[in-house]
Amino acid sequence: MREDYEAMRRIPVPDRGQRLSVTTSVALQRLADRQRIVLASVADAPARILDFGMREGGVSHVALRT
């Protein structure tokens, strides 16, 4: 069903391998808000898309805070 819906969309959905789920995106953001990890976007690095439902963000590096 999802494939049928995405095939009908006028705006194509980016590659699934690049997009993180809403659940994963929110979990990573919560860890960053609690200062457990650092989310960074480096210009030359391949990025993943954080999907927050109504908005999106990009991240290429995730690091543990020490």
N, C-alpha and C positions, 0 to 999 in steps of 0.2 A: 504494500500500500504506500509506504513512504517513497519508494522509488518512482511509483506512478505520479505521486504528487510533485516530486522534485523535477520530473521530466516535463510537467506542464507549466512550471514556473517560468516567468519571463526573465527574471534575474537568476542566473545560475547560482547554485550553492557551491561555495569553495570546496576544494578537495577535502573529503572527510578525514584524511590523515592529518590535515593541518588544523582542524577544529576540535577543541576539547569540549566535552559535554558540559551542560549547565551545572550539573552536580560537581564535577571536577573543578570547573572554573570557580564556583563559589567556595569550595573547600580550600583551594589555593589562595583565594583572596582573603579568607578568614585567617589562614595561617600567616599571611603577610600583615594583616591588620594587628594580629597579636604578636608581631615581631619575632616569629619563629623561623620565617624564611624571608628571602629577598627575591622579588620578581623584577627582572630587568629586561630591557629591550636594547640589544646592540645592533647597530645599523647593518653590519655585514653578515650577521648570523641569520640562519633560517629561523623564522618565528612560527609560533603556534597561535591560534586565535582562541582567546578566552571568550566564551559565550555566556553572557549574563542575562539572556532573554531579550530585553529591550535595548541593550547596548552591548558592544563588543570591545575587547582590548587585545593587545598583542604582547607576547612575552617570548623571549628567546633563551633566557637563562633563569634558572631557579637554583638558589643556593641556601643552605642552612645557615642560620645566624649562630655564632659561637659566643 
